[in-house]
Amino acid sequence: MTNHHTPNHHASGLLNQVGETLHVWWERYERRRELSQWTERDLHDIGMSRSDIVFETEKPFWRA
């Protein structure tokens, strides 16, 4: 007999994983959006070219 008041640790763990994944995806999206707005001087300071940034920002948010 199933007790509906007992926490389902598997479901809880799955929800935590989904939440963490969504958080990572959001951070990735935000970082790429911010990077796309950097100036040429900013990019030069970190040793990246505009083409490096275009390559990075055109990736989908779920791709590292």
MODELLER restraints for C-alpha pairs under 7 A, 6 or more apart:
rsr = mdl.restraints
at = mdl.atoms
rsr.add(forms.Gaussian(group=physical.xy_distance, feature=features.Distance(at['CA:25:A'], at['CA:61:A']), mean=5.54, stdev=0.5))
rsr.add(forms.Gaussian(group=physical.xy_distance, feature=features.Distance(at['CA:25:A'], at['CA:62:A']), mean=5.73, stdev=0.5))
rsr.add(forms.Gaussian(group=physical.xy_distance, feature=features.Distance(at['CA:28:A'], at['CA:61:A']), mean=6.01, stdev=0.5))
rsr.add(forms.Gaussian(group=physical.xy_distance, feature=features.Distance(at['CA:29:A'], at['CA:61:A']), mean=5.37, stdev=0.5))
rsr.add(forms.Gaussian(group=physical.xy_distance, feature=features.Distance(at['CA:32:A'], at['CA:56:A']), mean=6.96, stdev=0.5))
rsr.add(forms.Gaussian(group=physical.xy_distance, feature=features.Distance(at['CA:32:A'], at['CA:57:A']), mean=5.16, stdev=0.5))
rsr.add(forms.Gaussian(group=physical.xy_distance, feature=features.Distance(at['CA:33:A'], at['CA:57:A']), mean=6.94, stdev=0.5))
rsr.add(forms.Gaussian(group=physical.xy_distance, feature=features.Distance(at['CA:35:A'], at['CA:53:A']), mean=6.94, stdev=0.5))
rsr.add(forms.Gaussian(group=physical.xy_distance, feature=features.Distance(at['CA:36:A'], at['CA:53:A']), mean=6.44, stdev=0.5))
rsr.add(forms.Gaussian(group=physical.xy_distance, feature=features.Distance(at['CA:36:A'], at['CA:57:A']), mean=6.64, stdev=0.5))
rsr.add(forms.Gaussian(group=physical.xy_distance, feature=features.Distance(at['CA:43:A'], at['CA:49:A']), mean=6.11, stdev=0.5))
